[in-house]
Amino acid sequence: MIETLSKMTLAPLILAQGLYTRWLTPRLPEPAGERAGISGTGPCLRLLILGDSAAAGVGVASQDDALAGKLATRLSGDFTVSWRLLAQSGLDTREVVQLLERSAAEHFDVVLVSVGVNDVTGSVSAKAWIASMARLVDLLQWKFEARQVVLSRIPPLHAFPSLPQPLRWYLGERAERFNQHLAELTRRRTGTVLLDTEYPLLGERMAQDGFHPGPSIYSMWADEVAALLRARPPSGKPCRGQQQ
C-alpha cells in the first residue's frame, strides 16, 4: 500500500529521475578474463557463481579482481576449486531462470547467487520476484544438484551514490521489501543460506559509475563467502582425476 501510494504521488519525478540516471550513468563493460578454471589443493569444491552484472564483475577491469576470481583465490588454499561463472549484465531473475533452463545439467557443490537489482529497478513486483527466486532455487537443487545455495541480499539502493532523491529512497524501500521475502524463502528452504552483511557503499569503494562494486567490495564479498564455506564445507563428489 505504501509503495503504491508513494509511486502514485512521486511517479512523474521518479520516472524522470530514472530515465535521466540511466542516460547519465556510464555503462561499464564486463571484465576480461577466464570464466572457468580449476585451482588449489585439498577436497574438491565445485562452485558456480551465477547472476547479474555484480556476479559478472562489472566495476573492475579483470576477473581476477572480481567476485569469481577473488573467491576462487580465497578458497584455493583449502579446496581444489573447480569453478564456473555464469552471469550477464542486465539480467533480471526471470531471465537468469531462463538461462539455467537452457543450460546443460551439471553438478555443483555450491552456487553463489547475485540477482535482484534489475528486478527492483524494473517493474517486477515483490511477489513475482520471489516466485522467480523459488524457481531458481528449485533448478539449482534438482537440475544442478547444488548441495548449498548461497543467496546474496539485494544491496541497499538507498545508499547508492549515483541515485538522486527521491528515486534513491523509493528503490531502497523496494530493495528492503524484496530482501524480507528473500529471508523468508531462505528460512523455508533447506540447503540455502542468506548472506546478510551490508558492505559499506562509500564512494571510493564503488566503481566509477557509483552503481557497481569496486575491488574492495568484491574482496569483502569473497571473504564472507569463503569464511562461510570453510565453516560449513559441503561434502561433494571428487573433482575430475581424483579418486572416489
C-alpha positions in Angstrom: 0.0 0.0 0.0 2.7 2.5 1.0 4.7 1.6 -2.1 1.6 2.1 -4.3 0.7 5.5 -2.8 4.3 6.7 -2.9 4.6 5.6 -6.5 1.4 7.3 -7.5 2.4 10.6 -5.8 6.0 10.6 -6.9 5.6 8.7 -10.2 6.4 11.6 -12.6 9.5 12.6 -10.7 10.7 9.0 -10.1 10.2 8.2 -13.8 12.1 11.3 -14.9 14.9 10.6 -12.4 15.1 7.0 -13.5 15.4 7.9 -17.2 17.9 10.6 -16.5 20.0 8.4 -14.3 20.1 5.6 -16.9 21.2 8.2 -19.5 23.8 9.8 -17.3 25.3 6.7 -15.7 28.3 5.2 -17.7 27.8 1.7 -18.9 30.8 -0.3 -17.7 31.8 -3.5 -19.5 32.1 -6.9 -18.0 35.7 -7.5 -17.0 38.1 -9.5 -19.2 39.5 -12.9 -18.0 38.6 -16.5 -17.6 35.1 -17.6 -16.6 36.0 -21.1 -15.5 39.0 -22.8 -14.0 40.5 -25.3 -11.5 42.9 -24.2 -8.8 44.1 -25.1 -5.3 44.6 -28.3 -3.4 42.5 -30.3 -1.0 39.0 -31.6 -1.0 37.1 -30.9 -4.2 34.7 -27.9 -4.4 32.6 -27.4 -7.5 31.5 -23.8 -7.5 29.1 -21.8 -9.7 28.8 -18.0 -9.5 25.5 -17.1 -11.0 23.6 -13.9 -11.8 23.7 -10.4 -13.0 26.3 -7.7 -13.5 27.7 -7.8 -10.0 28.2 -11.6 -10.3 29.8 -10.9 -13.7 32.3 -8.5 -12.0 31.2 -5.2 -13.6 33.2 -2.4 -11.9 36.7 -3.9 -12.3 38.9 -4.5 -15.3 39.8 -8.1 -14.7 38.0 -11.2 -13.4 41.0 -11.6 -11.1 39.7 -8.5 -9.2 36.0 -9.5 -9.5 33.9 -11.8 -7.3 34.7 -15.0 -9.1 38.4 -14.5 -9.3 38.8 -13.4 -5.7 36.6 -16.2 -4.3 38.5 -18.9 -6.3 41.7 -17.5 -4.9 40.4 -17.3 -1.3 39.2 -20.9 -1.5 42.2 -22.4 -3.3 44.2 -22.8 0.0 41.6 -25.1 1.4 40.0 -26.8 -1.6 40.6 -27.9 -5.1 38.2 -25.4 -6.6 36.5 -26.2 -9.9 34.7 -23.0 -10.6 32.5 -21.5 -13.3 31.0 -18.1 -13.8 27.5 -17.9 -15.4 26.4 -14.2 -15.3 25.5 -11.4 -17.6 24.8 -7.7 -17.2 21.2 -6.6 -17.3 19.6 -9.9 -16.4 16.7 -10.0 -14.0 15.8 -13.1 -12.0 13.3 -14.4 -14.5 16.0 -14.2 -17.3 18.5 -15.9 -15.1 16.0 -18.7 -14.6 15.6 -19.0 -18.3 19.4 -19.1 -18.7 19.5 -22.1 -16.3 16.7 -23.8 -18.1 18.6 -23.6 -21.4 21.9 -24.7 -19.8 23.0 -28.3 -19.7 22.8 -30.0 -16.4 25.9 -30.1 -14.3 26.8 -30.9 -10.7 27.8 -28.1 -8.3 28.5 -28.4 -4.6 27.9 -24.6 -4.0 26.1 -22.0 -6.1 26.6 -18.3 -5.2 23.7 -16.2 -6.5 23.6 -12.5 -7.1 20.3 -11.3 -8.6 17.5 -8.8 -7.9 18.8 -5.3 -8.6 17.3 -5.3 -12.1 14.0 -6.6 -10.7 14.0 -3.8 -8.1 14.8 -1.1 -10.7 12.3 -2.6 -13.1 8.6 -3.1 -12.8 8.7 -6.6 -11.2 6.5 -7.0 -8.0 8.0 -8.5 -4.9 5.5 -11.4 -5.2 6.6 -12.1 -8.8 10.2 -11.8 -7.9 10.2 -14.3 -5.0 8.3 -16.8 -7.2 11.2 -16.5 -9.7 13.7 -16.9 -6.9 11.9 -20.1 -5.7 12.0 -21.5 -9.2 15.7 -20.6 -9.4 16.5 -22.5 -6.2 14.4 -25.5 -7.5 16.5 -25.6 -10.6 19.8 -25.3 -8.8 18.9 -28.1 -6.3 17.3 -30.5 -8.7 18.9 -29.9 -12.1 22.3 -28.9 -10.9 22.4 -30.9 -7.7 23.6 -28.0 -5.6 24.2 -29.0 -2.1 24.3 -25.4 -0.9 22.8 -22.3 -2.5 24.2 -19.1 -1.1 21.9 -16.2 -1.8 23.2 -12.6 -1.7 21.0 -9.8 -0.4 20.0 -7.1 -2.8 22.3 -4.2 -1.9 20.9 -1.2 -0.1 19.9 1.0 -3.0 19.1 3.9 -0.7 22.9 4.2 -0.2 23.9 4.2 -3.8 25.7 7.5 -4.5 24.7 7.6 -8.2 20.9 7.8 -7.4 19.2 11.1 -6.7 16.4 11.5 -4.1 13.5 10.5 -4.0 14.4 7.8 -6.5 17.1 6.5 -4.1 14.6 6.3 -1.2 12.0 4.6 -3.4 14.3 2.0 -4.7 15.8 1.4 -1.3 12.3 0.7 0.1 11.7 -1.8 -2.7 15.0 -3.5 -2.1 14.3 -3.9 1.6 10.9 -5.4 0.9 12.4 -7.8 -1.6 15.1 -8.8 1.0 12.4 -9.5 3.5 10.8 -12.0 1.1 14.3 -13.5 0.4 15.0 -14.0 4.1 11.6 -15.8 4.5 12.4 -18.0 1.4 15.8 -18.9 2.9 14.2 -19.9 6.3 11.8 -22.2 4.5 14.2 -23.9 2.1 16.8 -26.4 3.3 20.2 -26.2 1.6 20.1 -22.4 1.3 21.8 -19.7 3.2 21.5 -15.9 3.1 24.5 -13.6 3.2 23.1 -10.9 5.5 26.1 -8.5 5.5 25.7 -5.0 4.1 29.1 -3.7 2.8 30.0 0.0 3.2 29.0 1.7 0.0 31.2 4.7 0.3 32.0 6.5 -2.9 35.6 5.4 -3.0 34.6 1.7 -2.6 32.2 1.8 -5.5 33.0 1.6 -9.2 33.2 4.8 -11.2 29.6 4.6 -12.2 28.5 4.8 -8.5 26.3 1.8 -9.0 28.5 -1.3 -9.1 31.0 -2.7 -6.6 34.6 -1.7 -6.7 37.6 -4.0 -5.9 37.4 -3.6 -2.1 33.7 -4.6 -2.0 34.3 -7.6 -4.2 37.1 -8.6 -1.8 34.9 -8.3 1.3 32.1 -10.3 -0.5 34.6 -13.0 -1.4 36.0 -13.1 2.1 32.5 -13.6 3.6 31.6 -16.4 1.2 35.0 -18.1 1.7 34.6 -18.0 5.5 31.1 -19.5 5.3 32.3 -22.4 3.1 35.3 -23.1 5.4 33.0 -23.2 8.4 30.4 -25.3 6.6 32.2 -27.2 3.8 29.8 -29.1 1.5 30.5 -32.8 1.0 30.9 -33.1 -2.7 32.0 -35.6 -5.3 35.7 -35.8 -6.4 37.0 -33.4 -9.0 38.0 -34.9 -12.3 41.0 -37.0 -11.8 40.5 -37.5 -8.1 39.6 -40.9 -6.6 36.1 -41.7 -5.3 
